[in-house]
Amino acid sequence: MNIRPIADADLLEVQRVAQVTWLHTYKEIYPEKAILAFLSQAYSLDRLRDLLRTDSNKLRRLFYVVADEDCIVGYGELVERGYAEYELTRIYLLPAFQGKGIGKRLLNQLINDVFPLCRLIAWVEKENGGGRSFYESMQFHVEEEIEDNFFGTVTHLLKYVRDWE
């Protein structure tokens, strides 16, 4: 497995991974219509190209992919929210690659590539048991719960936080 910054050639593969992982992860939580509406916005080629341009011009956003030979199997993104505070805005692996420590390697690579880092946050759907287990295994704790509207579906998000002293 190779973890590296996203490249223009990766965009279609990232779209594919997003489609598979979102439908797999959230099929019991959100209506498929809502998932597809989100994917069409957040993972359009134009949106991904904008992120790629931002990544190459700004050090305070990291978007990495996980490649298995020539195939992208996952991705993760950190965005600076304040001095030494980042948000993990996305981290997903294809289902066949989950539970093998790859997500932890990806997150650790992202963490190691930003400095300084004092606080990392991630918003997780309350019903996403797999996501919650992942964050808890990475020493995050729940700090807050909010109600959100996801494309017409009322949901509850948990704010997971990890602090460094």
C-alpha positions, 0 to 999 in steps of 0.5 A: 500500500502506498499513501501519497498526496492525491494527483489529477489522475486519481480523481475518477478513482476517488469518485469510484471509492466514494460511491462504493464506500458511501453506499456501503457505510450509510445505506442503513442510515440515509436514503439512497437518494440523499447519498447520491445527491451528496456524492454528486455535489461533494465528489463531482470532478469540478469539486475534486479538481478545486480541492486538488488545486487548493492542495497544491497551493496551500500547505494547510490542507492535505488530501491523500490517497491509498494506492494498491498497485495502480488502484486507489482503495481509499483516501483521507483529508485534513483541513486546518480550522485554526492554529494547530487545529485540524478537521479530518473531513473525510477518510474512507477505504473500500470495504475489502480493505477495512479492518486491516490497519490501513485506515490507521496508517492513512490517518497517522500519515496525515497526522505526521505530515502536519505541524504543529498539531494540537487538536484534531476533530472529526464529525461522525454519524452517531449510527456509524458504528464502524466509524465510531470504533475507528476513532475510539481506537485512535484515541479520539473521544466524543466532545459534542452531539448535534442534530443535522439535516442531511439532504432532508434526513434528520441525523445526529453527528458526534464531534470526535476530538483528539488532543495533543499536549 
